[in-house]
Amino acid sequence: MNRVLAHTGATYPIVQAPMGWIARSQLASAVSNAGGVGIIETSSGETEACLQEIRRMKDLTDKPFGVNLPLLFLRDARMIDMVCESDVRFVSTSAGSPGKLLGPLKAAGKIVYHVVPTLSAALKAAEAGVDGLICEGGEGGGFKNPDDVSTLVLLQAVREKVDLPLIAAGGICDGRGMAAAFALGAEGIQMGTRFVSAAESPVHANYKRAILDSADTGTVMLNRSGTPCVRALKTETSKAIYKAGVMDRSTLGSVKDLYFGGDMECSIALAGQTAGLIHEVLPVAEIIQRTVEGFHAIRLKQAERSRAGAF
């Protein structure tokens, strides 16, 4: 049996990434209602708003959903308490050591997956006692490990050493990517940029259009020598930051004006390399349906070729 499905209770092992301010009830409920796992973010640090979004999910879906708890950005213990007291079953942790939260989360009966960018991080998380791992390669958008490892390599490295269920993240936006991830040992996938560009995504049309217009070389890794290191779309702003070699944290202060106001130069537009593979805005349900159908079609074709002894 697929362990990710057993842990999440979802119909499909497709998880929506916890993008700050974006991964709220409007988008997350659409993902859950379509059979995936919608995730409510807490990285924005807006405790009251995030708690309200968790409550609102109960009015928008009767399907399973999850919450992400990024240790680096947690400023209010109420968030942890609220998640522990809720009937949310699936929790992903990130941006720190999961051991700090595992005690109360496991005591509350939660399933906990930790996001890891390297084999070393995966081994530490497994030793700490997490239920599964989200292996996020450098292709993904948002906050990254400056010593990035591609999803292709990361999945193989982790699967060789760890027997926990793996969710592949970074560089996946369709059934082809999902089939590739499963071939490398994943039992689920996480998509961020694909859902940012979905019809139900709350972001401005300019942001979605920038994703659709992006080439396969349309993103850039910024601030490798500082904190935070992020992957973002190439804009005049991000190209200037890349050239300077350093990014001031204040750049992210106006990110909501980009996300929801449509000013694509006032901050940086976080996105993964899959932006170059996304060509149209689609409803979440269609994105998930196409992904699942494409996944099964590819697996069936490969099985047929394998039985015939072909490569």
HELIX and SHEET records of a PDB file:
HELIX    1   1 ARG A    3  THR A    8  1                                   6    
HELIX    2   2 SER A   25  ASN A   33  1                                   9    
HELIX    3   3 THR A   47  LEU A   60  1                                  14    
HELIX    4   4 LEU A   71  PHE A   73  5                                   3    
HELIX    5   5 ALA A   77  GLU A   85  1                                   9    
HELIX    6   6 GLY A   99  ALA A  107  1                                   9    
HELIX    7   7 LEU A  119  ALA A  128  1                                  10    
HELIX    8   8 THR A  151  LYS A  161  1                                  11    
HELIX    9   9 GLY A  175  ALA A  183  1                                   9    
HELIX   10  10 THR A  193  VAL A  196  1                                   4    
HELIX   11  11 ALA A  205  LEU A  212  1                                   8    
HELIX   12  12 GLU A  236  ALA A  244  1                                   9    
HELIX   13  13 ARG A  249  SER A  254  5                                   6    
HELIX   14  14 VAL A  255  GLY A  261  1                                   7    
HELIX   15  15 GLN A  273  LEU A  277  5                                   5    
HELIX   16  16 VAL A  284  ARG A  307  1                                  24    
SHEET    1   A 8 ILE A  14  GLN A  16  0                                        
SHEET    2   A 8 GLY A 188  MET A 191  1                                        
SHEET    3   A 8 LEU A 166  ALA A 169  1                                        
SHEET    4   A 8 GLY A 132  GLU A 136  1                                        
SHEET    5   A 8 ILE A 111  VAL A 116  1                                        
SHEET    6   A 8 PHE A  90  SER A  94  1                                        
SHEET    7   A 8 PHE A  65  PRO A  70  1                                        
SHEET    8   A 8 GLY A  38  ILE A  40  1                                        
SHEET    1   B 3 GLY A 142  PHE A 143  0                                        
SHEET    2   B 3 VAL A 230  LEU A 233 -1                                        
SHEET    3   B 3 THR A 219  LEU A 222 -1                                        
END                                                                             
